[in-house]
């Protein structure tokens, strides 16, 4: 079971298992950018690729959809060898998101999202319905955004449209190459929360490249830490890697404050939230104030027609109104239920409040979180043990794993007796690998 996507199960997984089997990529006569990599990516989970520049993480990502062809080895998706499949056909079944969205500037938002469905010969009505569905999924109102052009969108909105476009043909796999690296920190946090919400609904197989270890901890069910040559230094859950780094290289890559980073593993959804009553603009304010008081709360949440929060108002403010209204020029700071407790505390500090409004998938209201609840949850998280889970296969030994298929059609792998798994990979030392760094250029990252 996925450590972060706790409700993932074979019944609701729509992703596919990926296996890179003994894959090597060499550019010209240089040393391999990726060397004898065998890596299992479990179905329906998010696997983060991290490591220094030149370690082969982006090369590895691009070999999955064969934007880069492996020099040797096989790419296997759900038990099928796709190494010799028509590459265009393969890519149409795999979503791909890059920095800044990669939108075509001369096409509307709707046309950008509908590109792949159009190539797949979907009819216009089906494309239109899918476009609106996906815009709603990424919290963009279809009536407002479908006919806009990319230049009319903010950076965060462009990236949301890029994610929607990647999901248009309902692919089982989503590849993301540093998608949030070009936006400001606040937008980055919101996009991360949006991705967590989307994944909680869709359960795709997501492979995500990042330089930011904190981002990997926040988004990943699993993290692969690469060294030069695509060598796996460690493959495990964020909890395992933070609690038990496998080498000096991993310790140095994590950096200082590993204990503080562990506190960031706790999620808002795992805390106790107050289900404060929600009202819409125009509702009777006196009735609203009475209901809130009777329920023992001090606040009420104002939501729109889609149950998305607009404002947080006190009982005292409601008592002075005739109908429920939002405060003019008020910016409501919200936090997603999949966010970390660190994010929630940060949101409260920015808002200057001891409470935060929590949202779920598609930005809908979930409840109210209090600062004291966060403090109690952090105390519990810091004293809990790291869960033991079965590790996916990951090594550079040349050992070919054995595949099995469950009754639900999910493919999993195991290492044959005497082989190496991600926990005991026979990889060269960090010092030996670092000596190779100069031979592998940044363009091979």
C-alpha positions in Angstrom: 0.0 0.0 0.0 1.2 3.5 -0.8 2.5 5.3 2.2 0.9 8.6 1.3 -2.0 7.6 -0.9 -3.5 5.6 1.9 -6.7 4.6 0.2 -4.9 3.2 -2.9 -6.0 -0.4 -3.5 -6.2 -2.7 -6.5 -9.9 -1.8 -6.9 -9.3 1.9 -7.6 -5.8 2.0 -9.2 -5.8 3.2 -12.8 -2.1 3.4 -13.2 0.3 0.8 -14.7 3.4 -0.9 -13.4 6.6 0.2 -15.1 9.8 -1.8 -15.2 13.1 -0.5 -16.5 15.0 -3.8 -17.0 18.8 -3.7 -17.0 18.6 -0.4 -19.0 21.8 1.4 -20.1 22.1 4.7 -22.0 25.4 5.8 -23.5 26.0 9.0 -25.4 28.6 8.4 -28.1 31.8 7.0 -26.6 31.2 8.5 -23.1 30.6 6.6 -19.9 27.0 5.6 -19.5 24.6 8.3 -18.4 22.5 5.4 -17.0 24.2 2.1 -16.3 22.4 -1.3 -15.9 19.4 0.2 -14.2 16.6 -2.1 -13.1 13.8 -0.1 -11.5 10.2 -1.1 -10.7 7.7 1.7 -10.4 4.5 0.4 -8.7 1.1 0.9 -10.3 -1.0 3.8 -9.0 1.8 5.4 -7.0 4.0 8.5 -7.2 7.8 7.8 -7.5 10.1 10.8 -7.2 13.5 10.9 -8.9 16.0 13.1 -7.1 19.8 13.5 -7.3 22.5 15.9 -8.4 22.8 17.3 -11.9 24.2 14.7 -14.3 22.9 11.7 -12.3 20.6 10.5 -15.1 17.2 11.1 -13.6 15.8 13.0 -16.5 17.4 10.6 -19.0 15.7 7.8 -17.1 12.3 9.5 -17.2 12.6 10.2 -20.9 13.5 6.5 -21.6 10.1 5.5 -20.2 8.2 7.2 -23.1 11.2 6.8 -25.4 11.9 10.4 -26.0 15.4 9.1 -25.4 16.0 5.6 -26.7 17.9 3.2 -24.4 21.2 1.9 -25.7 20.3 -1.5 -24.2 17.8 -3.1 -21.9 14.0 -3.2 -22.0 11.1 -0.9 -20.9 8.2 -3.0 -19.7 4.7 -1.5 -19.0 2.1 -3.7 -17.3 4.1 -6.8 -18.4 4.4 -5.7 -22.0 7.7 -4.9 -23.6 7.3 -1.5 -25.2 10.9 -1.0 -26.3 10.1 -1.8 -29.9 6.5 -0.4 -30.0 5.8 2.5 -32.3 7.0 5.5 -30.2 4.2 7.8 -31.2 1.6 5.3 -30.2 3.4 4.7 -26.9 3.6 8.5 -26.1 -0.1 9.0 -26.8 -0.8 6.7 -23.9 1.5 8.4 -21.5 0.9 11.9 -20.1 3.9 14.3 -20.1 4.3 17.5 -18.2 7.3 19.9 -18.4 8.2 23.2 -16.9 5.9 26.2 -17.8 3.3 23.8 -19.1 4.6 23.7 -22.7 1.3 25.0 -24.1 1.0 26.0 -27.7 0.5 29.8 -27.7 -1.7 30.0 -30.8 -4.3 27.5 -29.4 -6.9 28.2 -26.7 -6.9 26.4 -23.4 -9.6 24.0 -24.7 -7.7 23.3 -27.9 -4.5 22.6 -26.0 -6.2 20.1 -23.7 -8.0 18.4 -26.6 -4.8 17.8 -28.7 -4.2 14.2 -27.9 -8.0 13.2 -27.9 -8.2 14.9 -31.4 -5.3 12.8 -32.6 -7.1 9.7 -31.2 -10.1 10.6 -33.4 -12.5 11.4 -30.5 -15.6 13.3 -31.6 -16.0 17.0 -30.8 -18.6 16.5 -28.1 -16.5 14.0 -26.3 -13.5 16.2 -26.4 -15.5 19.2 -25.2 -16.9 17.2 -22.2 -13.5 15.9 -21.3 -11.9 19.4 -21.5 -14.5 20.8 -19.1 -14.1 17.8 -16.8 -10.4 18.3 -16.6 -10.5 22.0 -16.1 -12.8 21.4 -13.2 -10.4 18.8 -11.9 -7.5 21.3 -11.8 -9.8 23.9 -10.2 -10.2 26.2 -13.2 -13.8 27.2 -14.1 -14.4 25.9 -17.7 -16.7 28.8 -18.5 -14.0 31.2 -17.8 -10.8 29.5 -19.0 -11.7 27.1 -21.9 -11.5 29.9 -24.5 -8.6 31.8 -23.2 -5.1 31.7 -24.7 -2.0 30.8 -22.7 -0.7 34.4 -22.7 -3.9 35.3 -20.7 -3.0 32.9 -17.9 -0.7 33.2 -14.9 2.2 30.8 -14.6 0.3 28.6 -12.1 -2.8 28.5 -14.4 -0.6 27.5 -17.4 0.9 24.7 -15.3 -2.6 23.5 -14.3 -3.6 23.4 -17.9 -0.5 21.5 -18.7 -1.5 18.8 -16.2 -5.0 18.8 -17.6 -3.6 18.3 -21.1 -1.4 15.4 -20.0 -4.5 13.7 -18.5 -6.8 14.3 -21.5 -6.7 10.8 -23.0 -6.9 9.2 -19.5 -3.3 7.7 -19.6 -2.3 5.2 -17.0 1.1 6.9 -16.6 2.0 10.6 -16.0 5.7 11.7 -16.5 6.5 15.1 -14.9 9.9 16.7 -15.5 10.5 19.4 -12.9 7.0 20.8 -13.7 6.9 23.3 -10.8 10.4 24.6 -11.0 9.6 27.8 -12.9 6.9 29.2 -10.6 7.1 31.3 -7.4 7.0 29.5 -4.0 3.4 30.2 -3.2 2.2 29.0 -6.6 4.5 26.0 -6.3 2.9 25.0 -3.0 -0.6 25.3 -4.4 0.3 23.3 -7.5 1.8 20.6 -5.3 -1.4 20.4 -3.3 -3.5 20.3 -6.5 -1.4 17.3 -7.7 -1.9 15.5 -4.4 -5.7 16.0 -4.7 -5.7 14.8 -8.3 -3.7 11.7 -7.5 -6.0 10.9 -4.6 -8.9 10.8 -7.1 -7.2 9.2 -10.1 -4.4 6.9 -8.7 -2.2 7.2 -11.8 1.4 6.0 -12.0 3.4 9.2 -11.6 7.1 9.5 -12.2 8.3 13.0 -11.1 11.8 14.5 -11.5 12.8 17.2 -9.1 16.0 18.8 -7.6 14.1 19.6 -4.5 14.2 16.9 -1.8 11.5 18.6 0.3 9.2 18.4 -2.8 10.1 14.7 -3.1 9.1 14.1 0.5 5.9 16.0 0.2 4.7 14.4 -3.1 6.2 11.0 -3.2 5.0 7.6 -2.1 8.5 6.5 -3.0 11.8 8.3 -3.6 14.7 7.1 -5.7 17.9 8.9 -4.9 20.3 8.7 -7.9 24.0 9.2 -8.1 26.1 9.6 -11.3 25.4 7.0 -13.9 21.8 6.4 -12.8 23.1 4.4 -9.9 20.5 4.0 -7.1 21.9 5.1 -3.8 18.5 4.5 -2.0 15.0 3.6 -3.0 12.3 3.8 -0.3 9.5 5.7 1.3 10.2 9.3 2.5 9.9 8.0 6.0 12.5 5.3 5.5 15.0 7.5 3.8 14.8 10.3 6.4 15.0 7.9 9.3 17.6 5.5 7.9 19.7 7.1 5.1 21.6 4.3 3.3 24.9 6.1 2.8 26.9 9.2 3.4 25.9 10.4 0.0 22.2 10.2 0.9 22.9 11.9 4.2 24.6 14.8 2.4 21.9 15.0 -0.2 19.1 15.2 2.4 21.1 18.0 4.1 20.7 19.3 7.6 17.4 19.2 9.5 16.4 15.6 8.7 14.5 15.5 12.0 12.5 18.7 11.0 11.8 17.2 7.6 10.3 14.1 9.2 7.7 16.4 10.9 6.7 17.4 7.3 5.6 13.9 6.7 2.4 14.4 8.8 -0.6 15.3 6.7 -3.5 17.6 7.3 -6.0 14.8 6.4 -4.6 12.7 9.3 -5.5 15.3 11.9 -8.8 16.0 13.6 -10.6 18.9 11.8 -13.6 20.8 13.0 -16.6 20.6 10.6 -17.5 24.2 11.0 -20.9 25.0 9.3 -20.7 26.4 5.8 -23.1 28.9 4.2 -23.6 30.6 0.9 -23.8 34.3 0.2 -27.4 35.5 0.6 -28.3 33.0 3.4 -29.9 34.5 6.5 -27.1 35.7 8.7 -29.0 35.6 12.0 -29.9 32.0 11.4 -26.3 31.2 10.4 -25.0 32.9 13.6 -27.4 30.9 15.8 -26.5 27.6 14.2 -22.8 28.2 14.6 -23.2 29.2 18.2 -25.4 26.2 19.0 -22.7 23.9 17.5 -20.1 25.5 19.7 -18.0 27.1 17.0 -16.7 30.6 16.7 -16.5 30.8 12.9 -18.5 30.0 9.8 -17.2 29.4 6.3 -18.7 31.1 3.3 -18.7 28.9 0.2 -19.6 29.3 -3.5 -22.0 27.1 -5.5 -19.3 24.5 -5.9 -18.6 24.4 -2.1 -15.3 26.2 -2.6 -14.5 28.4 0.4 -14.7 32.2 -0.1 -14.3 33.6 3.4 -14.1 32.8 7.1 -16.4 35.0 9.2 -16.8 35.1 13.0 -20.1 34.7 14.8 -19.9 38.4 15.9 -19.6 39.5 12.2 -22.6 37.3 11.3 -24.7 38.9 14.0 -24.1 42.3 12.4 -25.2 41.1 8.9 -28.7 40.7 7.5 -27.6 38.2 4.9 -24.3 36.2 4.7 -21.7 38.2 2.7 -18.0 38.0 2.1 -15.7 40.8 3.2 -14.5 43.0 0.4 -10.9 42.6 -0.8 -10.4 39.7 1.6 -7.9 37.0 0.6 -8.7 33.7 2.1 -5.7 31.5 2.7 -6.6 27.8 2.5 -4.6 24.6 2.9 -5.2 21.3 1.1 -6.0 18.2 3.1 -3.0 16.4 1.5 -0.6 19.2 2.6 1.9 18.7 5.3 1.5 20.2 8.8 4.4 22.4 8.0 2.4 23.9 5.1 -0.6 24.4 7.4 1.4 26.2 10.0 3.0 28.4 7.3 -0.5 29.2 6.0 -1.6 30.3 9.4 1.4 32.5 9.9 0.8 34.2 6.5 -2.8 34.7 7.4 -2.1 35.8 11.0 -4.6 33.4 12.3 -4.6 30.3 14.6 -7.0 28.5 12.2 -6.9 27.5 8.6 -9.7 26.5 6.2 -9.0 23.0 4.7 -9.9 22.1 1.1 -10.2 18.7 -0.6 -10.2 17.6 -4.2 -11.3 20.4 -6.7 -10.9 22.9 -3.9 -14.0 21.9 -2.0 -14.5 22.8 1.7 -13.4 20.0 4.1 -13.2 21.6 7.5 -11.3 23.9 9.9 -7.9 23.1 11.3 -6.6 24.7 14.6 -3.0 25.4 15.5 -3.3 23.4 18.7 -4.3 20.3 16.7 -1.2 20.6 14.6 1.0 20.8 17.7 -0.6 17.7 19.1 -0.2 15.9 15.8 3.5 16.8 15.5 4.1 15.4 19.0 2.5 12.1 17.9 4.3 12.0 14.5 7.7 12.6 16.1 7.3 9.6 18.5 5.9 7.1 16.0 8.0 4.3 14.4 8.8 4.0 10.7 6.5 1.6 9.0 8.1 -1.5 7.4 6.9 -2.0 3.8 7.8 -4.2 0.9 10.3 -2.3 -1.3 10.0 -2.2 -5.1 12.8 -3.6 -7.1 15.6 -1.2 -7.8 19.3 -1.9 -8.4 22.2 -1.6 -10.9 23.4 -5.2 -10.6 22.2 -6.7 -13.9 19.9 -9.1 -12.0 16.6 -9.6 -13.9 13.6 -9.6 -11.6 10.7 -12.1 -11.7 7.3 -10.8 -12.7 4.0 -11.9 -11.2 0.5 -10.7 -12.0 -2.3 -10.4 -9.4 -5.9 -11.3 -9.9 -6.6 -7.6 -10.5 -4.1 -7.5 -13.3 -1.5 -5.5 -11.4 2.1 -6.6 -12.2 4.7 -6.7 -9.4 8.3 -7.9 -9.4 10.7 -9.6 -7.0 14.4 -10.3 -7.1 15.4 -14.0 -7.6 17.1 -15.8 -4.7 20.5 -14.4 -4.2 19.7 -11.2 -6.1 19.8 -7.6 -4.9 16.8 -5.4 -4.2 16.6 -1.6 -3.5 17.6 -2.2 0.1 20.9 -3.9 -0.6 21.9 -2.7 -4.1 25.5 -3.5 -5.0 26.3 0.0 -6.2 29.8 1.6 -6.3 30.8 3.9 -3.5 29.8 7.6 -3.6 33.4 8.6 -3.8 34.0 6.4 -6.9 30.8 7.7 -8.6 31.7 11.3 -7.8 34.9 10.9 -9.8 32.8 10.2 -12.8 30.7 13.3 -12.5 32.9 15.4 -14.9 32.3 12.8 -17.6 28.6 13.2 -17.6 27.3 16.6 -18.7 24.4 18.5 -17.3 22.5 17.8 -20.6 22.3 14.2 -19.5 20.6 15.0 -16.2 
